[in-house]
Amino acid sequence: METVPTSPLQRAQGDLMRGIGKVLFTEAEIRRRVAELGEQISSDYAGLDPLLVGVLKGVAFFMSDLLRAITIPVRMDFMAISRYAPGQGKGPVRLVKDLDQPVEGQHLIFVEDVVDTGLTLGYLLRTLRARGPASLEVCALFDKTEHRLAKVPIKYRGFDLPDRFVVGYGLDYREEYRHLPFVGELRPEVLGLA
Ligand code: 5GP
């Protein structure tokens, strides 16, 4: 039976749902996994006041939920990047917004939404390492290993992801779909592949 949307949010989500082929991770599954990651980080970093660092904008949702799942003192900061070759997902990146604070001597956790080739993460880790943090680890919500080109150390991993383009929970396709509470696969015709 079809559910009848009752609020503007549900109606907007209903429209976007037409582009989704399959839900891969439900809101509840994501919530549970993020809580586990928060618990693990809280225990590993007790007494270390870690600084969580992320790249806008995709990771904003994961970052804010992860931050709230951490039960020790913790801070967050963001960078923004742009690609040298606009319109292409891959390729070298350039920092367009740096962190607000120096990170020397700090315990950094780099928080990432999806690690695919690992090139973006590799570049950003090199940039951060050069600033002399006390430690630097990676927490990635999704690990997509099929096209990995750069060896990147992921200490905290949410889920393994098949080689699919996914949206929702902060992840976009042309700036849409970010506000879906779950993560789903886009239909090939939306991506122009069918
Ligand atoms: P990498 O440099 O590892 O190839 O690319 C990582 C970045 O590509 C992620 O931070 C994310 O912005 C984007 N990305 C990779 N896979 C996906 C995906 O399935 N969906 C979305 N929305 N973005 C993705």
py3Dmol code that shows the C-alpha trace and the ligand (Angstrom):
import py3Dmol

protein = """\
ATOM      1  CA  MET A   1       0.000   0.000   0.000  1.00  0.00           C
ATOM      2  CA  GLU A   2       1.343   3.421  -0.885  1.00  0.00           C
ATOM      3  CA  THR A   3       1.989   5.721   2.071  1.00  0.00           C
ATOM      4  CA  VAL A   4       0.533   9.213   1.807  1.00  0.00           C
ATOM      5  CA  PRO A   5       3.103  11.926   2.589  1.00  0.00           C
ATOM      6  CA  THR A   6       1.849  14.175   5.351  1.00  0.00           C
ATOM      7  CA  SER A   7       4.436  16.952   5.614  1.00  0.00           C
ATOM      8  CA  PRO A   8       6.401  19.120   3.153  1.00  0.00           C
ATOM      9  CA  LEU A   9       9.556  17.227   4.164  1.00  0.00           C
ATOM     10  CA  GLN A  10       7.955  13.860   3.474  1.00  0.00           C
ATOM     11  CA  ARG A  11       6.631  15.149   0.141  1.00  0.00           C
ATOM     12  CA  ALA A  12      10.092  16.409  -0.854  1.00  0.00           C
ATOM     13  CA  GLN A  13      11.630  13.097   0.181  1.00  0.00           C
ATOM     14  CA  GLY A  14       8.910  11.252  -1.729  1.00  0.00           C
ATOM     15  CA  ASP A  15       9.885  13.126  -4.923  1.00  0.00           C
ATOM     16  CA  LEU A  16      13.557  12.326  -4.426  1.00  0.00           C
ATOM     17  CA  MET A  17      12.725   8.672  -3.715  1.00  0.00           C
ATOM     18  CA  ARG A  18      11.815   8.278  -7.380  1.00  0.00           C
ATOM     19  CA  GLY A  19      15.517   8.622  -8.218  1.00  0.00           C
ATOM     20  CA  ILE A  20      16.604   5.971  -5.725  1.00  0.00           C
ATOM     21  CA  GLY A  21      17.070   2.436  -7.015  1.00  0.00           C
ATOM     22  CA  LYS A  22      17.752   0.713  -3.726  1.00  0.00           C
ATOM     23  CA  VAL A  23      18.213   1.724  -0.096  1.00  0.00           C
ATOM     24  CA  LEU A  24      21.580   0.317   0.994  1.00  0.00           C
ATOM     25  CA  PHE A  25      21.723   1.585   4.591  1.00  0.00           C
ATOM     26  CA  THR A  26      18.671   2.608   6.569  1.00  0.00           C
ATOM     27  CA  GLU A  27      18.546   5.516   8.982  1.00  0.00           C
ATOM     28  CA  ALA A  28      18.521   3.063  11.921  1.00  0.00           C
ATOM     29  CA  GLU A  29      21.527   1.110  10.611  1.00  0.00           C
ATOM     30  CA  ILE A  30      23.512   4.308  10.139  1.00  0.00           C
ATOM     31  CA  ARG A  31      22.524   5.566  13.602  1.00  0.00           C
ATOM     32  CA  ARG A  32      23.633   2.295  15.231  1.00  0.00           C
ATOM     33  CA  ARG A  33      26.976   2.199  13.427  1.00  0.00           C
ATOM     34  CA  VAL A  34      27.735   5.869  14.128  1.00  0.00           C
ATOM     35  CA  ALA A  35      26.990   5.250  17.830  1.00  0.00           C
ATOM     36  CA  GLU A  36      29.476   2.350  17.814  1.00  0.00           C
ATOM     37  CA  LEU A  37      32.154   4.460  16.137  1.00  0.00           C
ATOM     38  CA  GLY A  38      31.575   7.219  18.696  1.00  0.00           C
ATOM     39  CA  GLU A  39      31.911   4.746  21.535  1.00  0.00           C
ATOM     40  CA  GLN A  40      35.135   3.339  20.136  1.00  0.00           C
ATOM     41  CA  ILE A  41      36.656   6.788  19.599  1.00  0.00           C
ATOM     42  CA  SER A  42      35.596   7.896  23.099  1.00  0.00           C
ATOM     43  CA  SER A  43      37.397   4.940  24.594  1.00  0.00           C
ATOM     44  CA  ASP A  44      40.530   5.175  22.390  1.00  0.00           C
ATOM     45  CA  TYR A  45      40.945   8.926  22.866  1.00  0.00           C
ATOM     46  CA  ALA A  46      40.095   9.330  26.561  1.00  0.00           C
ATOM     47  CA  GLY A  47      42.236  12.170  27.959  1.00  0.00           C
ATOM     48  CA  LEU A  48      43.484  13.247  24.512  1.00  0.00           C
ATOM     49  CA  ASP A  49      40.892  15.910  23.526  1.00  0.00           C
ATOM     50  CA  PRO A  50      40.791  14.911  19.840  1.00  0.00           C
ATOM     51  CA  LEU A  51      40.021  17.334  17.026  1.00  0.00           C
ATOM     52  CA  LEU A  52      37.758  15.965  14.303  1.00  0.00           C
ATOM     53  CA  VAL A  53      38.533  17.404  10.888  1.00  0.00           C
ATOM     54  CA  GLY A  54      36.330  17.077   7.814  1.00  0.00           C
ATOM     55  CA  VAL A  55      35.894  18.367   4.286  1.00  0.00           C
ATOM     56  CA  LEU A  56      32.698  20.225   3.404  1.00  0.00           C
ATOM     57  CA  LYS A  57      30.040  19.495   2.491  1.00  0.00           C
ATOM     58  CA  GLY A  58      29.227  15.790   2.259  1.00  0.00           C
ATOM     59  CA  VAL A  59      30.630  14.849   5.643  1.00  0.00           C
ATOM     60  CA  ALA A  60      28.679  17.475   7.611  1.00  0.00           C
ATOM     61  CA  PHE A  61      25.856  15.094   8.589  1.00  0.00           C
ATOM     62  CA  PHE A  62      28.138  12.238   9.613  1.00  0.00           C
ATOM     63  CA  MET A  63      30.427  14.653  11.462  1.00  0.00           C
ATOM     64  CA  SER A  64      27.635  16.158  13.541  1.00  0.00           C
ATOM     65  CA  ASP A  65      26.161  12.750  14.463  1.00  0.00           C
ATOM     66  CA  LEU A  66      29.592  11.308  15.245  1.00  0.00           C
ATOM     67  CA  LEU A  67      30.443  14.307  17.393  1.00  0.00           C
ATOM     68  CA  ARG A  68      27.266  13.790  19.426  1.00  0.00           C
ATOM     69  CA  ALA A  69      28.077  10.099  19.834  1.00  0.00           C
ATOM     70  CA  ILE A  70      31.441  10.932  21.435  1.00  0.00           C
ATOM     71  CA  THR A  71      31.327  11.162  25.204  1.00  0.00           C
ATOM     72  CA  ILE A  72      34.734  12.751  25.894  1.00  0.00           C
ATOM     73  CA  PRO A  73      35.787  16.375  25.233  1.00  0.00           C
ATOM     74  CA  VAL A  74      36.068  16.763  21.458  1.00  0.00           C
ATOM     75  CA  ARG A  75      36.179  19.580  18.888  1.00  0.00           C
ATOM     76  CA  MET A  76      35.566  19.793  15.157  1.00  0.00           C
ATOM     77  CA  ASP A  77      36.816  21.885  12.260  1.00  0.00           C
ATOM     78  CA  PHE A  78      36.234  21.915   8.509  1.00  0.00           C
ATOM     79  CA  MET A  79      38.141  22.482   5.311  1.00  0.00           C
ATOM     80  CA  ALA A  80      36.755  22.949   1.811  1.00  0.00           C
ATOM     81  CA  ILE A  81      38.377  21.855  -1.408  1.00  0.00           C
ATOM     82  CA  SER A  82      37.824  22.381  -5.083  1.00  0.00           C
ATOM     83  CA  ARG A  83      38.923  20.249  -7.989  1.00  0.00           C
ATOM     84  CA  TYR A  84      41.356  21.667 -10.537  1.00  0.00           C
ATOM     85  CA  ALA A  85      39.242  20.046 -13.243  1.00  0.00           C
ATOM     86  CA  PRO A  86      35.662  21.230 -12.550  1.00  0.00           C
ATOM     87  CA  GLY A  87      32.929  18.742 -13.339  1.00  0.00           C
ATOM     88  CA  GLN A  88      35.248  15.794 -12.867  1.00  0.00           C
ATOM     89  CA  GLY A  89      35.027  13.855  -9.657  1.00  0.00           C
ATOM     90  CA  LYS A  90      38.673  12.838  -9.757  1.00  0.00           C
ATOM     91  CA  GLY A  91      41.872  14.754 -10.172  1.00  0.00           C
ATOM     92  CA  PRO A  92      44.010  16.988  -8.036  1.00  0.00           C
ATOM     93  CA  VAL A  93      42.395  19.153  -5.404  1.00  0.00           C
ATOM     94  CA  ARG A  94      43.069  22.615  -4.012  1.00  0.00           C
ATOM     95  CA  LEU A  95      42.211  23.888  -0.521  1.00  0.00           C
ATOM     96  CA  VAL A  96      39.696  26.726  -0.763  1.00  0.00           C
ATOM     97  CA  LYS A  97      38.969  26.935   2.970  1.00  0.00           C
ATOM     98  CA  ASP A  98      41.545  25.971   5.525  1.00  0.00           C
ATOM     99  CA  LEU A  99      41.015  24.909   9.131  1.00  0.00           C
ATOM    100  CA  ASP A 100      40.303  27.725  11.568  1.00  0.00           C
ATOM    101  CA  GLN A 101      42.999  26.597  13.997  1.00  0.00           C
ATOM    102  CA  PRO A 102      46.566  25.311  14.019  1.00  0.00           C
ATOM    103  CA  VAL A 103      46.790  21.545  14.514  1.00  0.00           C
ATOM    104  CA  GLU A 104      50.376  21.141  15.651  1.00  0.00           C
ATOM    105  CA  GLY A 105      50.588  18.809  18.654  1.00  0.00           C
ATOM    106  CA  GLN A 106      46.882  17.887  18.436  1.00  0.00           C
ATOM    107  CA  HIS A 107      45.308  14.468  18.121  1.00  0.00           C
ATOM    108  CA  LEU A 108      43.512  14.652  14.787  1.00  0.00           C
ATOM    109  CA  ILE A 109      40.844  12.353  13.448  1.00  0.00           C
ATOM    110  CA  PHE A 110      40.164  12.965   9.797  1.00  0.00           C
ATOM    111  CA  VAL A 111      36.486  12.241   9.196  1.00  0.00           C
ATOM    112  CA  GLU A 112      35.512  11.285   5.650  1.00  0.00           C
ATOM    113  CA  ASP A 113      32.181  10.355   4.062  1.00  0.00           C
ATOM    114  CA  VAL A 114      33.332   8.060   1.238  1.00  0.00           C
ATOM    115  CA  VAL A 115      36.822   6.873   0.430  1.00  0.00           C
ATOM    116  CA  ASP A 116      36.868   5.780  -3.202  1.00  0.00           C
ATOM    117  CA  THR A 117      40.196   6.060  -5.057  1.00  0.00           C
ATOM    118  CA  GLY A 118      41.702   7.479  -1.856  1.00  0.00           C
ATOM    119  CA  LEU A 119      43.371  10.293  -3.816  1.00  0.00           C
ATOM    120  CA  THR A 120      41.484  13.095  -2.046  1.00  0.00           C
ATOM    121  CA  LEU A 121      42.170  11.590   1.355  1.00  0.00           C
ATOM    122  CA  GLY A 122      45.829  10.928   0.492  1.00  0.00           C
ATOM    123  CA  TYR A 123      46.354  14.554  -0.496  1.00  0.00           C
ATOM    124  CA  LEU A 124      44.636  15.907   2.608  1.00  0.00           C
ATOM    125  CA  LEU A 125      46.483  13.556   4.956  1.00  0.00           C
ATOM    126  CA  ARG A 126      49.816  14.681   3.499  1.00  0.00           C
ATOM    127  CA  THR A 127      48.783  18.314   3.989  1.00  0.00           C
ATOM    128  CA  LEU A 128      47.776  17.715   7.613  1.00  0.00           C
ATOM    129  CA  ARG A 129      50.784  15.545   8.463  1.00  0.00           C
ATOM    130  CA  ALA A 130      53.097  18.354   7.349  1.00  0.00           C
ATOM    131  CA  ARG A 131      51.610  20.521  10.133  1.00  0.00           C
ATOM    132  CA  GLY A 132      52.974  18.276  12.887  1.00  0.00           C
ATOM    133  CA  PRO A 133      49.909  16.861  14.687  1.00  0.00           C
ATOM    134  CA  ALA A 134      50.563  14.580  17.679  1.00  0.00           C
ATOM    135  CA  SER A 135      48.615  11.860  15.866  1.00  0.00           C
ATOM    136  CA  LEU A 136      46.447  11.504  12.776  1.00  0.00           C
ATOM    137  CA  GLU A 137      43.887   8.750  12.141  1.00  0.00           C
ATOM    138  CA  VAL A 138      41.028   8.348   9.688  1.00  0.00           C
ATOM    139  CA  CYS A 139      37.370   7.646  10.379  1.00  0.00           C
ATOM    140  CA  ALA A 140      35.430   6.921   7.168  1.00  0.00           C
ATOM    141  CA  LEU A 141      31.727   6.201   7.047  1.00  0.00           C
ATOM    142  CA  PHE A 142      31.978   4.355   3.722  1.00  0.00           C
ATOM    143  CA  ASP A 143      34.906   2.467   2.264  1.00  0.00           C
ATOM    144  CA  LYS A 144      34.661   1.728  -1.467  1.00  0.00           C
ATOM    145  CA  THR A 145      37.754  -0.304  -2.255  1.00  0.00           C
ATOM    146  CA  GLU A 146      37.274  -1.413  -5.861  1.00  0.00           C
ATOM    147  CA  HIS A 147      39.004   1.567  -7.501  1.00  0.00           C
ATOM    148  CA  ARG A 148      41.523   2.357  -4.753  1.00  0.00           C
ATOM    149  CA  LEU A 149      44.634   4.029  -6.171  1.00  0.00           C
ATOM    150  CA  ALA A 150      46.249   5.466  -3.042  1.00  0.00           C
ATOM    151  CA  LYS A 151      47.050   3.420   0.034  1.00  0.00           C
ATOM    152  CA  VAL A 152      45.224   5.160   2.881  1.00  0.00           C
ATOM    153  CA  PRO A 153      45.062   3.988   6.482  1.00  0.00           C
ATOM    154  CA  ILE A 154      41.451   3.816   7.699  1.00  0.00           C
ATOM    155  CA  LYS A 155      41.339   3.152  11.425  1.00  0.00           C
ATOM    156  CA  TYR A 156      37.583   3.565  11.960  1.00  0.00           C
ATOM    157  CA  ARG A 157      35.310   2.293   9.193  1.00  0.00           C
ATOM    158  CA  GLY A 158      31.519   2.531   9.146  1.00  0.00           C
ATOM    159  CA  PHE A 159      30.571   0.278   6.264  1.00  0.00           C
ATOM    160  CA  ASP A 160      32.081  -1.294   3.181  1.00  0.00           C
ATOM    161  CA  LEU A 161      30.391   0.024   0.080  1.00  0.00           C
ATOM    162  CA  PRO A 162      30.012  -1.790  -3.253  1.00  0.00           C
ATOM    163  CA  ASP A 163      31.078   0.047  -6.394  1.00  0.00           C
ATOM    164  CA  ARG A 164      27.893   2.102  -6.622  1.00  0.00           C
ATOM    165  CA  PHE A 165      27.207   5.821  -6.624  1.00  0.00           C
ATOM    166  CA  VAL A 166      25.250   6.520  -3.473  1.00  0.00           C
ATOM    167  CA  VAL A 167      23.361   9.528  -2.129  1.00  0.00           C
ATOM    168  CA  GLY A 168      21.666  10.584   1.091  1.00  0.00           C
ATOM    169  CA  TYR A 169      22.852  11.280   4.648  1.00  0.00           C
ATOM    170  CA  GLY A 170      24.875  14.242   3.335  1.00  0.00           C
ATOM    171  CA  LEU A 171      25.982  12.674   0.063  1.00  0.00           C
ATOM    172  CA  ASP A 172      24.718  14.480  -3.009  1.00  0.00           C
ATOM    173  CA  TYR A 173      24.259  14.161  -6.709  1.00  0.00           C
ATOM    174  CA  ARG A 174      24.502  17.663  -8.204  1.00  0.00           C
ATOM    175  CA  GLU A 175      23.687  19.119  -4.756  1.00  0.00           C
ATOM    176  CA  GLU A 176      20.468  17.113  -4.413  1.00  0.00           C
ATOM    177  CA  TYR A 177      19.518  14.142  -2.219  1.00  0.00           C
ATOM    178  CA  ARG A 178      21.694  15.219   0.734  1.00  0.00           C
ATOM    179  CA  HIS A 179      18.787  15.441   3.152  1.00  0.00           C
ATOM    180  CA  LEU A 180      17.539  11.887   2.695  1.00  0.00           C
ATOM    181  CA  PRO A 181      18.018  10.205   6.082  1.00  0.00           C
ATOM    182  CA  PHE A 182      19.196   6.914   4.546  1.00  0.00           C
ATOM    183  CA  VAL A 183      21.857   6.053   1.971  1.00  0.00           C
ATOM    184  CA  GLY A 184      20.689   4.689  -1.351  1.00  0.00           C
ATOM    185  CA  GLU A 185      21.832   3.905  -4.817  1.00  0.00           C
ATOM    186  CA  LEU A 186      20.791   6.260  -7.619  1.00  0.00           C
ATOM    187  CA  ARG A 187      18.922   4.810 -10.565  1.00  0.00           C
ATOM    188  CA  PRO A 188      21.183   4.525 -13.637  1.00  0.00           C
ATOM    189  CA  GLU A 189      18.814   6.760 -15.633  1.00  0.00           C
ATOM    190  CA  VAL A 190      19.308   9.594 -13.112  1.00  0.00           C
ATOM    191  CA  LEU A 191      23.063   9.275 -13.597  1.00  0.00           C
ATOM    192  CA  GLY A 192      22.532   9.272 -17.361  1.00  0.00           C
ATOM    193  CA  LEU A 193      23.777   5.691 -17.664  1.00  0.00           C
ATOM    194  CA  ALA A 194      20.573   4.101 -18.951  1.00  0.00           C
TER     195      ALA A 194
END
"""
ligand_1 = """\
24
5GP
P 38.285 9.717 -3.870
O 39.318 10.802 -3.962
O 38.514 8.771 -2.729
O 38.148 8.992 -5.174
O 36.888 10.435 -3.726
C 36.291 10.652 -2.517
C 35.209 11.685 -2.654
O 34.399 11.432 -3.810
C 34.254 11.617 -1.469
O 34.665 12.485 -0.435
C 32.942 12.036 -2.083
O 32.860 13.446 -2.078
C 33.029 11.575 -3.522
N 32.368 10.274 -3.690
C 32.941 9.058 -3.887
N 32.004 8.102 -4.022
C 30.807 8.725 -3.911
C 29.439 8.260 -3.953
O 29.126 7.082 -4.139
N 28.471 9.213 -3.785
C 28.758 10.528 -3.595
N 27.729 11.364 -3.441
N 30.026 10.994 -3.537
C 31.034 10.103 -3.698
"""
view = py3Dmol.view(width=600, height=400)
view.addModel(protein, "pdb")
view.setStyle({"model": 0}, {"cartoon": {"style": "trace"}})
view.addModel(ligand_1, "xyz")
view.setStyle({"model": 1}, {"stick": {}})
view.zoomTo()
view.show()
